[in-house]
Amino acid sequence: MLQFAAIGLTRIRNITMDIGTPLRELGEFDSTALRDTILSQEDAAWHEDEYRQDKYDVHRLTESIVLVFTDGSNWPNSEVRKEPGWDRLSDVAVPFMHQIIDKHYPKGGTIIRAMAAKLLAGGRIDPQHDKHPSFHCGHRIHVPITTNPRVRFMIDGRPYQFKVGEVYELNNQKQHSVMNKGAEDRITFIFDYVPPGPLAVDPKPHRK
């Protein structure tokens, strides 16, 4: 079940979760219902919550429909809030997210962010790596909703093309960027899942 309010995750130790590869392919999932629901949203839905666009310059050429979100304040006792996109997408998005979790990850954790994210035609997200500790103790999952041959997702200096119908885990500790040179917007459903147990709170990689 999706958890809300303060995350309240305990048993913290200084470890850094690294999946050991820039991108992990999680296989095929039927995302048809999720895709149809997202694509049926009116334009206003993409502008109900513009926190990410206002707060982070790298997202200025994006739009989003946010279901749940935390800004990571007071981590690891951060509040996970329902956002306007919850009423729009949760009926199909929550069961879909749990299909992926049940197949690949330990159960009983917390989904701390979930959203449909649109990169506008001709737009780009400049190179970045996610620094906040909340990004270093969870799994960032990407579900392509729409794409085109002129979208390039760069991770750790290598180009990748995502396919609709497939699901991927991004290693967001590596530098990554996206460029959409196509004439159509690129839409991806993204969620961050923090499994139960010890958390990583130190974003700096440990050297052996």
N, C-alpha and C positions, 0 to 999 in steps of 0.2 A: 504494500500500500504506500502511496506517495505520502511523505511526511512533510509537515510544515512547522511554522513558528521557529523557535530557536533550535538550531541543529542539535546542540548539546552533545556533540561527539567528544568522547573522552579517550583515555589511554593513549595520549599523544607522545610520540617520540620523534626525534629528528631523523627522518628518512625521506628520501625523495623517490616518488614513483616514476619510473621510466620504463616504457613498454619495450625498449630495446631496438626499436625500428622507427623510422619516420612515420610510417603509415601501416596500420594493421587492417587487413581485409577481413571483415566479419561474415561475409557471405551474402547470399540472396535472401531478401525478405520481401514479402508482398506489401508494398507501400501504397497500393492503389487508393485505398480509402483515405489515407492521410493526405496523399497528393491531391485527390479530388476536393477534399475539404479545404485545403490551403488555397488551391487555385480558384475556388468559388468565392473567396472573401472579396468584399468590395474594397476599393482603394482606401477608404477612410480607415479601415482596420490596420493598415500598415503605418498609420500616423498617430495611433492612440497613445503609444508609449515611445517617446523619442529620447529616453535617458541615454542609451548607448551612443546615439548620434551626437547628442549635445556634450556628453562627458568625454568621449574618446575621438580624437581627430581622425584616427584610422578608419572609423566607421561612418564618416560624414557622407559617403556615397552609397550608403546602405539604408534599407528600411527593414522593420521587423515587426512581428506579431509575437509578443512575449507571453508565455503561459505562467512560468514561475521564474523568480530571479532573486539573487542575493548580490549585494555589492561587496560582500565580504567583511563588512564592518564588525568589529569585535570577534573576529575569527579566533577559535573555531565555534563560538557560540553565536554565530550569525543567524539573522532572521531570514527565512526563505518565504517570500511573499507571493501570493497569487496576483497576477497582473491581468489587464483587460483581455488578453488572448486566451485566458483560461476558459471562459464561457464559450469562446468560439471554437476551440480546437481540442479541449481535453477529452471529450468523449471518444475520439479516435486516437489521439496522441498517447494518452496514458497506457491503454492496452498495448499499443505498438511498442512503446519504450520498454514495457515489461517483458515482451517477447524477446527483445534483444538481451536484456539483463538476465532473464532466466536461462538463456542459452550460453552466455559468455562470462557472467560475473557472479560473485557471491550475492545471495539475496540478503535483504534486511538493511540495505544502505539507504541513501537519500539522494533524490534528484534535486540538485541545488539550482540548476538553470535549465530552461527549456524554451525554445523559440523557433519560429520560422524566420530565416534571415534572407533578405534579398539584396544581391549586388546588382546595381543598375547597369544596363547596357552601357559599355564604354567605361565603366568604373573600375576601380582597383582598391584593394586593401594593402597598404604598404607593409614592408617586412616588419615583423614583430615577433616576440615570444612572450608568453603570458607569465607575468612575474608574481602575481599575488599568490600566497600560499594555498588558497583554495583550488587553484589550478594544478597544483602539484601533488594532490592527494586523491585525485579522481580521474575518471576516464571521460574524455571528450569525444562524443559520438556524432558523426555526420551522416545524414540521410539525404542524398540528392533528390530533389523534387523536380527541378528542371535544370538543364545545362545545354551547352552547345559546343561545337568543336573548337571554338576560339576562347574557351575558358581554360586558364592555366593556373593550377594550384601548385605553388612552389613550397617544398618542405626541405629544409636543410640543404638548399642549393639544387634540388632535383625537381623536375616537373612531374606532376601527376594529373590524370584526368579521371574524374569520378563518373560512375555510371548509374543512371536511374535504375532502381531495383536492387542495388547493392548497398551495403552499409559498411562504414569505415570508422576506425578509431584513429584520431589524429594525435600524434605526439606533439603537444603544444609547448613542450619544453625546448623543441627545436624552432629555429627561426622559420616563419612561414608567411606567405603572402598569396594574394589571389588577384588575377587580372581577368576582366571580362571584355575582350575585344569584339564580342559578338553584337548583333543587333537586337538581341533579346535579353531580358533580365535573367539572372541565374538565381535560383531559389534553393536553399538547403534547410532542412530541419536539423537543429543542433541541440544536444542536451549533455549536461555534465552529471555524471553519476559517481557519488562517493560511496564506496563499499564500507561495510561495518569493519571495526577493528582499528588498529593504530593508524594515525594520520601523518602525512608528511607536512611539516610546518616550515621547513627550511628550503627556500627555492633554489639555493645554490647546490649544484651537483657535488657529490662527495667523491673525492679521489681515493682510489685504492692504493 
